[in-house]
């Protein structure tokens, strides 16, 4: 199992979500976060007194999937989020050691399957 974290432009988030659902990824998290990076486009950023720097609102998508589906998920995210501009985002993939479906106690890769 792998965890995929993708940080994409806020205006591309809808396209990424739709593309993931169409590709067969029915469950994932979508969060609005603040991105602080070199690639900020001046018309898209805001200034935070708390952070002390410019930031851009970006969307973080978190998805857990089996190893066999990682390449597909990353490709779907890349295609849907790509605008060709600097600062389009990043995708990270990390291993997951274990999983537990709280509702019924199912563990491992089976916990990811729809019940």
C-alpha positions, -999 to +999 in steps of 0.1 A: +000+000+000+011+036-007+000+070+004-001+096-023+000+133-013-006+158-041-004+196-037-022+213-067-034+247-076-068+256-061-083+262-095-072+227-108-086+208-078-120+202-093-104+187-124-081+164-103-110+152-081-132+144-112-103+126-129-096+105-099-132+095-095-135+086-132-103+066-129-118+044-102-105+061-070-137+066-050-122+076-016-096+103-008-092+135+013-092+170-001-079+198+021-073+235+015-038+244+028-014+273+025+016+268+003+048+287+008+073+282-021+095+299-046+071+291-074+043+314-063+027+335-090+024+371-078-013+375-087-022+343-068-006+348-035-017+365-003+004+377+026+001+362+061+010+381+092+011+347+111+035+331+086+054+363+079+055+355+042+035+353+010+015+321+005-009+307-020-040+287-012-034+252-026-053+219-023-038+188-008-052+155-019-044+124+002-051+090-013-042+055-001-041+028-027-026-006-035+009-007-050-005-017-084-026+014-087+001+040-078+013+047-113-022+052-125-032+076-097+000+097-101-005+099-139-042+110-134-032+137-109-004+149-131-025+152-162-054+169-144-033+193-125-008+203-152-011+238-166+024+242-179+031+270-154+057+271-127+042+261-094+017+236-107+023+215-077+040+183-064+031+147-059+047+125-032+044+087-027+052+070+006+048+035+019+020+026+043+029-001+069-006-011+079-043-002+076-074-008+097-110-002+088-125+010+120-161-001+112-154-038+110-118-044+120-106-054+085-068-049+082-042-047+055-049-042+018-085-056+023-093-025+044-090-004+013-117-024-006-153-013-005-173-031+020 
